[in-house]
Amino acid sequence: MSRTWTHRRSIRSVRNWRRLALADALCLEPDARDYLLTIADTARGPLQRKPAAQRVKPVTQQLLDEMTYLPALVVGRCLDVLAWNAAAAALFTDFSALPPENRNMVRLTFLDPAFRTLYEDWQGVAKECVAHLRLDAGRYPDDSRLAALVGELSLKDSDFRTWWASHQVRAAGRRKKTFRHPAVGTLTLASQRYAVEGETDQYLVVYAADPDSAAHDSLRLLGTWSATSGMRGR
């Protein structure tokens, strides 16, 4: 082991210790701690290459389609919607009718009027979207797609401008959301997020209701409605 390599490792360890100490002093949440370490490394490192386009494997789409009564989708960087099933289209929107560049949960949350009425706590969901986008911005500072999205939302929505300036960071993961759906009424759903094996920045998000609840019955009705209304997955 060379003396130079040992010296560099020692310096890196000291720097990381200082960053962690700063995070402790600021009482940062886990996502904010990761963000601090990421932007510090990015500031010192070379310019990153543009992230590769994300695609969903056929087996992942098959898994989505098998979940008839559970809304499920695959999200990627910046909360882009990469794939979905018919139940997710019925719950949120007909993603297949949107241009691919507009299939983004942050963009829809702020710019689609239907999403503002879909969520009972729209403001809480919207703030979480901004915090997740800020986290991705720290990880991919040279992503032109992300920069364009932030620019568009900053120009078109004053709430986004205010919350983006607050620099809050958090991975998307609110476990329960209450929806006010125009077809099946109000339903509270829990969500689970799973990393897609073998893929970077791809997550399967599944929504479910408590057994024997009114929301559970509404989900069954939503699944039936999606099948008869022509909703489809991708």
Residue frames relative to the residue before (quaternion, step in Angstrom):
aa qw qx qy qz dx dy dz
M 1.0000 0.0000 0.0000 0.0000 0.00 0.00 0.00
S 0.3816 -0.7534 0.4849 0.2272 3.60 -0.65 1.08
R 0.5842 -0.5832 0.4361 0.3582 3.52 -1.21 0.57
T 0.6205 0.5526 -0.3423 0.4386 3.61 1.07 -0.74
W 0.6601 0.5050 -0.3093 0.4621 3.59 0.91 -0.93
T 0.6476 0.5198 -0.3134 0.4606 3.57 0.99 -0.86
H 0.6458 0.5269 -0.3145 0.4544 3.55 1.02 -0.84
R 0.6637 0.5018 -0.3056 0.4629 3.58 0.94 -0.89
R 0.6411 0.5174 -0.3250 0.4645 3.57 1.00 -0.81
S 0.6377 0.5282 -0.3261 0.4561 3.57 1.02 -0.78
I 0.6505 0.5103 -0.3159 0.4655 3.58 0.97 -0.86
R 0.6507 0.5176 -0.3152 0.4576 3.57 0.97 -0.90
S 0.6437 0.5267 -0.3240 0.4509 3.58 0.99 -0.82
V 0.6466 0.5169 -0.3152 0.4640 3.57 1.00 -0.83
R 0.6494 0.5176 -0.3166 0.4583 3.56 0.97 -0.89
N 0.6667 0.4949 -0.3070 0.4651 3.58 0.90 -0.89
W 0.6235 0.5360 -0.3381 0.4580 3.57 1.04 -0.77
R 0.6573 0.5072 -0.3139 0.4606 3.58 0.96 -0.84
R 0.6546 0.5106 -0.3165 0.4589 3.57 0.98 -0.83
L 0.6584 0.4978 -0.3074 0.4736 3.56 0.99 -0.84
A 0.6251 0.5314 -0.3335 0.4643 3.57 1.05 -0.72
L 0.6362 0.5138 -0.3196 0.4786 3.57 1.06 -0.79
A 0.6407 0.5228 -0.3221 0.4609 3.57 0.97 -0.85
D 0.6467 0.5096 -0.3162 0.4713 3.59 1.00 -0.81
A 0.6600 0.5186 -0.3103 0.4463 3.56 0.96 -0.88
L 0.7117 0.4352 -0.2470 0.4930 3.56 1.10 -0.71
C 0.3515 -0.7599 0.4720 0.2760 3.59 1.34 -0.10
L 0.1819 0.8253 -0.5116 0.1550 3.55 0.97 0.91
E 0.4973 -0.6153 0.5261 0.3119 3.52 -1.23 0.65
P 0.6996 -0.4878 0.3024 0.4256 3.65 -1.17 0.45
D 0.6670 0.4956 -0.3170 0.4571 3.61 0.89 -0.86
A 0.6590 0.4997 -0.3097 0.4692 3.58 1.01 -0.78
R 0.6063 0.5419 -0.3501 0.4650 3.60 1.10 -0.66
D 0.6537 0.5048 -0.3077 0.4725 3.58 0.94 -0.90
Y 0.6356 0.5361 -0.3227 0.4521 3.56 1.01 -0.84
L 0.6415 0.5313 -0.3199 0.4516 3.59 0.95 -0.87
L 0.6797 0.4794 -0.2863 0.4757 3.58 0.89 -0.93
T 0.6547 0.5330 -0.3138 0.4346 3.57 1.00 -0.84
I 0.7096 0.4453 -0.2844 0.4662 3.59 0.77 -0.95
A 0.5990 0.5458 -0.3665 0.4571 3.60 1.13 -0.53
D 0.6695 0.4799 -0.2936 0.4851 3.59 0.96 -0.84
T 0.6450 0.5286 -0.3217 0.4484 3.57 1.01 -0.82
A 0.6453 0.5387 -0.3206 0.4365 3.55 0.99 -0.83
R 0.7174 0.4310 -0.2432 0.4904 3.57 1.09 -0.68
G 0.6855 0.5283 -0.2819 0.4142 3.57 1.11 -0.67
P 0.6539 -0.5026 0.3888 0.4106 3.57 -1.33 0.07
L 0.6709 -0.4827 0.3735 0.4212 3.55 -1.29 0.32
Q 0.3681 -0.7464 0.5119 0.2130 3.57 -0.80 0.99
R 0.5053 -0.6286 0.4945 0.3242 3.52 -1.19 0.57
K 0.6128 -0.5398 0.4224 0.3933 3.54 -1.24 0.48
P 0.4911 -0.6665 0.4622 0.3178 3.63 -0.82 0.93
A 0.5195 -0.6476 0.4644 0.3082 3.56 -1.06 0.78
A 0.5879 -0.5610 0.4445 0.3770 3.55 -1.20 0.53
Q 0.3472 -0.7569 0.5241 0.1785 3.56 -1.01 0.85
R 0.0226 -0.7835 0.6207 -0.0162 3.54 -1.02 0.90
V 0.3747 -0.7218 0.5442 0.2060 3.54 -1.17 0.65
K 0.4559 -0.6889 0.4960 0.2675 3.56 -0.94 0.91
P 0.6236 -0.5635 0.3877 0.3785 3.61 -1.09 0.62
V 0.6430 0.5308 -0.3394 0.4354 3.59 0.97 -0.77
T 0.6239 0.5261 -0.3402 0.4671 3.59 1.12 -0.62
Q 0.6436 0.5060 -0.3178 0.4783 3.58 1.00 -0.79
Q 0.6203 0.5393 -0.3404 0.4567 3.58 1.03 -0.75
L 0.6295 0.5297 -0.3246 0.4666 3.56 1.02 -0.82
L 0.6373 0.5264 -0.3236 0.4604 3.58 0.95 -0.85
D 0.7048 0.4904 -0.2728 0.4340 3.55 0.81 -1.03
E 0.6190 0.5540 -0.3435 0.4380 3.59 1.14 -0.53
M 0.6514 0.4954 -0.3127 0.4822 3.59 1.20 -0.43
T 0.1497 -0.8590 0.4852 0.0662 3.55 0.43 1.27
Y 0.8088 0.2914 -0.1284 0.4944 3.57 0.85 -0.97
L 0.6578 0.4632 -0.3175 0.5020 3.59 1.24 0.14
P 0.3652 -0.7152 0.5459 0.2389 3.61 -0.59 1.06
A 0.1060 0.7952 -0.5839 0.1244 3.57 -0.76 1.05
L 0.0443 0.7884 -0.6120 0.0434 3.54 -1.09 0.74
V 0.3464 -0.6935 0.5864 0.2350 3.52 -1.31 0.33
V 0.0980 -0.7903 0.6037 0.0359 3.56 -0.78 1.06
G 0.2418 -0.7690 0.5789 0.1227 3.52 -1.20 0.65
R 0.7998 -0.1965 0.1839 0.5365 3.54 -1.12 -0.66
C 0.8348 0.1778 -0.1591 0.4962 3.56 -1.16 0.71
L 0.5088 -0.6530 0.3979 0.3954 3.59 1.30 0.29
D 0.2082 0.7496 -0.5787 0.2446 3.56 0.98 0.91
V 0.3433 -0.7113 0.5732 0.2183 3.58 -1.02 0.81
L 0.1755 -0.8297 0.5276 0.0494 3.55 -0.38 1.29
A 0.7831 -0.0644 0.0709 0.6145 3.59 1.13 -0.67
W 0.0296 -0.7942 0.6065 -0.0227 3.56 -1.23 0.52
N 0.3531 -0.6938 0.5632 0.2771 3.54 -1.28 0.13
A 0.7268 -0.4451 0.2916 0.4344 3.57 -1.31 0.17
A 0.6399 0.5340 -0.3323 0.4414 3.59 1.02 -0.76
A 0.6379 0.5104 -0.3261 0.4756 3.61 1.06 -0.70
A 0.6272 0.5194 -0.3327 0.4756 3.58 1.04 -0.74
A 0.6575 0.5051 -0.3061 0.4677 3.58 1.03 -0.79
L 0.6764 0.4927 -0.2956 0.4608 3.59 1.02 -0.77
F 0.8015 0.3094 -0.1413 0.4919 3.58 0.77 -1.05
T 0.6844 -0.3770 0.3233 0.5337 3.56 0.42 -1.26
D 0.5558 -0.5795 0.4621 0.3765 3.56 -1.24 0.29
F 0.2400 -0.8191 0.5061 0.1238 3.56 0.11 1.32
S 0.6183 0.5709 -0.3523 0.4095 3.61 1.05 -0.68
A 0.6472 0.5194 -0.3173 0.4590 3.59 1.20 -0.45
L 0.6356 0.5301 -0.3212 0.4603 3.59 1.28 -0.19
P 0.5338 -0.5687 0.4941 0.3840 3.60 -1.13 0.50
P 0.6247 -0.5760 0.3576 0.3874 3.64 -0.97 0.74
E 0.6734 0.5132 -0.3124 0.4307 3.60 0.95 -0.78
N 0.6844 0.4650 -0.2845 0.4841 3.59 1.23 -0.31
R 0.5344 0.6095 -0.4138 0.4144 3.58 1.27 0.04
N 0.3962 0.6874 -0.4833 0.3699 3.51 0.44 1.28
M 0.4530 -0.7328 0.4396 0.2542 3.57 -0.68 1.10
V 0.6210 0.5205 -0.3588 0.4634 3.61 1.06 -0.59
R 0.6654 0.5062 -0.3012 0.4586 3.57 0.85 -0.96
L 0.6738 0.4960 -0.2965 0.4604 3.58 0.89 -0.92
T 0.6393 0.5499 -0.3277 0.4261 3.57 0.97 -0.87
F 0.7544 0.3868 -0.2100 0.4870 3.58 0.99 -0.81
L 0.8114 0.3417 -0.1490 0.4502 3.59 0.87 -0.88
D 0.6526 0.4654 -0.3259 0.5013 3.60 1.22 -0.21
P 0.4109 -0.7391 0.4696 0.2539 3.63 -0.44 1.13
A 0.6081 0.5724 -0.3611 0.4149 3.60 1.06 -0.66
F 0.6402 0.5267 -0.3318 0.4502 3.61 1.06 -0.65
R 0.6066 0.5596 -0.3605 0.4348 3.59 1.08 -0.59
T 0.7234 0.3875 -0.2452 0.5161 3.58 1.10 -0.60
L 0.5554 0.6220 -0.3915 0.3892 3.60 1.21 -0.37
Y 0.7424 0.3685 -0.2081 0.5193 3.59 0.94 -0.89
E 0.4436 -0.6777 0.5147 0.2812 3.58 -0.88 0.90
D 0.7575 0.2129 -0.1259 0.6042 3.57 1.03 -0.83
W 0.0982 -0.8408 0.5304 0.0453 3.56 0.50 1.20
Q 0.6559 0.5357 -0.3267 0.4196 3.57 0.87 -0.90
G 0.6564 0.5094 -0.3176 0.4569 3.59 0.94 -0.84
V 0.6584 0.4953 -0.3045 0.4781 3.57 0.98 -0.87
A 0.6628 0.5174 -0.3082 0.4449 3.59 0.91 -0.89
K 0.6495 0.5067 -0.3211 0.4673 3.60 0.96 -0.81
E 0.6294 0.5248 -0.3328 0.4666 3.57 1.05 -0.74
C 0.6187 0.5427 -0.3353 0.4586 3.60 1.04 -0.75
V 0.6633 0.5015 -0.3034 0.4653 3.58 0.93 -0.89
A 0.6601 0.5121 -0.3074 0.4556 3.56 0.95 -0.88
H 0.6394 0.5049 -0.3269 0.4789 3.59 1.05 -0.70
L 0.6483 0.5147 -0.3176 0.4625 3.58 0.97 -0.83
R 0.6238 0.5280 -0.3344 0.4694 3.59 1.04 -0.73
L 0.6225 0.5345 -0.3343 0.4637 3.59 1.04 -0.75
D 0.6681 0.4853 -0.2971 0.4794 3.59 0.94 -0.85
A 0.6160 0.5544 -0.3469 0.4391 3.58 1.06 -0.71
G 0.6444 0.5089 -0.3196 0.4729 3.58 1.10 -0.64
R 0.6902 0.4760 -0.2702 0.4732 3.57 1.08 -0.72
Y 0.7975 0.1629 -0.0617 0.5776 3.58 1.08 -0.75
P 0.0429 -0.8594 0.5092 0.0169 3.61 0.54 1.13
D 0.7262 0.4191 -0.2391 0.4897 3.61 1.17 -0.46
D 0.4178 0.7051 -0.4693 0.3287 3.59 1.24 0.34
S 0.3300 -0.7773 0.5048 0.1790 3.60 -0.38 1.26
R 0.5990 0.5617 -0.3576 0.4448 3.59 1.10 -0.65
L 0.6636 0.4926 -0.2972 0.4782 3.57 0.94 -0.89
A 0.6509 0.5229 -0.3157 0.4507 3.58 0.95 -0.89
A 0.6517 0.5104 -0.3170 0.4629 3.59 1.00 -0.80
L 0.6395 0.5272 -0.3196 0.4594 3.58 1.02 -0.80
V 0.6610 0.4928 -0.3037 0.4775 3.58 0.91 -0.90
G 0.6498 0.5228 -0.3173 0.4514 3.58 0.98 -0.83
E 0.6582 0.5104 -0.3091 0.4590 3.58 0.92 -0.89
L 0.6977 0.4707 -0.2808 0.4612 3.56 0.84 -0.98
S 0.6231 0.5416 -0.3383 0.4516 3.60 1.05 -0.70
L 0.6759 0.4888 -0.2890 0.4698 3.57 1.03 -0.77
K 0.7832 0.4037 -0.1776 0.4383 3.57 0.93 -0.92
D 0.8091 0.2193 -0.1074 0.5346 3.61 1.12 -0.42
S 0.3838 -0.7550 0.4884 0.2101 3.56 -0.61 1.13
D 0.5997 0.5521 -0.3657 0.4493 3.60 1.07 -0.64
F 0.6438 0.5148 -0.3291 0.4607 3.57 0.92 -0.87
R 0.6360 0.5336 -0.3385 0.4429 3.63 0.89 -0.88
T 0.6767 0.5005 -0.2961 0.4515 3.57 0.88 -0.95
W 0.7259 0.4406 -0.2542 0.4630 3.58 0.79 -1.01
W 0.6009 0.5436 -0.3672 0.4567 3.60 1.09 -0.59
A 0.6631 0.5180 -0.3003 0.4492 3.58 0.99 -0.81
S 0.6062 0.5805 -0.3576 0.4095 3.61 1.19 -0.39
H 0.3174 -0.8013 0.4595 0.2148 3.61 1.30 -0.25
Q 0.3103 0.7280 -0.5480 0.2710 3.61 1.00 0.71
V 0.0990 -0.7931 0.5992 0.0465 3.59 -1.01 0.80
R 0.2103 0.7562 -0.5961 0.1688 3.56 -0.99 0.89
A 0.4239 -0.6727 0.5381 0.2798 3.55 -1.02 0.79
A 0.5467 -0.6090 0.4562 0.3493 3.56 -1.07 0.75
G 0.3245 0.7702 -0.4965 0.2344 3.57 -0.76 0.90
R 0.2589 0.7597 -0.5508 0.2290 3.58 1.15 0.45
R 0.3547 -0.8114 0.4316 0.1721 3.54 -0.45 1.22
K 0.7914 0.1533 -0.1127 0.5809 3.61 1.14 -0.42
K 0.0068 -0.7729 0.6343 -0.0148 3.53 -1.03 0.89
T 0.2618 -0.7369 0.5998 0.1695 3.53 -1.14 0.69
F 0.1660 -0.7961 0.5804 0.0422 3.53 -0.77 1.15
R 0.1975 -0.7300 0.6393 0.1391 3.55 -1.20 0.65
H 0.0597 -0.8551 0.5147 -0.0162 3.52 0.22 1.35
P 0.4946 -0.6985 0.4247 0.2952 3.61 -0.81 0.92
A 0.7185 0.4471 -0.2575 0.4665 3.61 1.15 -0.52
V 0.8219 0.2237 -0.0927 0.5156 3.61 0.93 -0.83
G 0.5741 -0.6282 0.3699 0.3728 3.59 1.23 0.13
T 0.7452 -0.3903 0.3043 0.4469 3.54 -1.30 -0.44
L 0.1242 0.7780 -0.6097 0.0867 3.55 -0.95 0.90
T 0.2660 -0.7503 0.5902 0.1341 3.54 -1.05 0.92
L 0.0604 -0.8209 0.5670 -0.0319 3.54 -0.67 1.16
A 0.3177 -0.7048 0.6013 0.2020 3.52 -1.16 0.74
S 0.1870 -0.7866 0.5782 0.1095 3.58 -1.07 0.68
Q 0.1402 -0.7453 0.6453 0.0921 3.49 -1.28 0.59
R 0.1777 -0.7890 0.5829 0.0776 3.56 -1.00 0.84
Y 0.0583 -0.8051 0.5900 -0.0186 3.55 -0.81 1.07
A 0.4395 -0.6698 0.5284 0.2810 3.57 -0.98 0.85
V 0.3969 -0.7024 0.5383 0.2436 3.58 -0.95 0.90
E 0.4617 -0.7195 0.4488 0.2601 3.55 -0.62 1.17
G 0.8341 0.2158 -0.1769 0.4759 3.54 -0.96 0.94
E 0.6957 0.4179 -0.2704 0.5179 3.58 1.27 0.06
T 0.3641 -0.7190 0.5521 0.2138 3.56 -1.11 0.73
D 0.8581 0.0502 -0.0622 0.5072 3.56 -0.93 0.95
Q 0.5413 0.5399 -0.4618 0.4496 3.56 0.91 0.94
Y 0.0092 -0.8127 0.5807 -0.0476 3.54 -0.83 1.05
L 0.3178 -0.7098 0.6021 0.1808 3.51 -1.06 0.89
V 0.0827 -0.7935 0.6029 0.0069 3.57 -0.70 1.12
V 0.0586 -0.8106 0.5819 -0.0292 3.56 -0.67 1.17
Y 0.2028 -0.7777 0.5878 0.0924 3.56 -0.98 0.92
A 0.0456 0.7947 -0.6015 0.0674 3.56 -0.95 0.92
A 0.3521 -0.7197 0.5611 0.2076 3.53 -1.28 0.45
D 0.6042 -0.5406 0.4306 0.3966 3.55 -1.24 0.40
P 0.5381 -0.6241 0.4490 0.3456 3.61 -0.97 0.80
D 0.8380 0.1899 -0.1608 0.4856 3.55 -1.17 0.68
S 0.5237 0.6075 -0.4336 0.4108 3.58 1.17 0.50
A 0.6353 -0.5128 0.4041 0.4125 3.54 -1.29 0.29
A 0.6200 0.5526 -0.3373 0.4433 3.57 1.09 -0.71
H 0.6056 0.5531 -0.3488 0.4535 3.57 1.11 -0.69
D 0.6561 0.4934 -0.3021 0.4845 3.57 0.97 -0.85
S 0.6397 0.5287 -0.3208 0.4564 3.57 1.04 -0.79
L 0.6257 0.5342 -0.3353 0.4591 3.58 1.06 -0.72
R 0.6314 0.5174 -0.3298 0.4743 3.58 1.00 -0.79
L 0.6501 0.5083 -0.3052 0.4752 3.55 1.00 -0.85
L 0.6367 0.5314 -0.3199 0.4581 3.57 1.04 -0.82
G 0.6437 0.5228 -0.3185 0.4592 3.57 1.02 -0.81
T 0.6520 0.5003 -0.3056 0.4809 3.56 1.01 -0.81
W 0.6521 0.5220 -0.3022 0.4593 3.55 0.99 -0.89
S 0.6437 0.5235 -0.3291 0.4508 3.60 0.98 -0.81
A 0.6595 0.5173 -0.3077 0.4503 3.58 1.04 -0.78
T 0.7364 0.4200 -0.2343 0.4758 3.58 1.02 -0.78
S 0.6890 0.4851 -0.2831 0.4580 3.61 1.21 -0.40
G 0.5815 -0.6233 0.3639 0.3753 3.58 1.26 0.10
M 0.3881 0.7056 -0.5033 0.3135 3.61 1.21 0.24
R 0.0039 -0.8114 0.5842 -0.0187 3.55 -0.99 0.76
G 0.4688 -0.6608 0.5084 0.2917 3.51 -1.25 0.45
R 0.2837 -0.7275 0.5880 0.2111 3.47 -1.36 -0.17
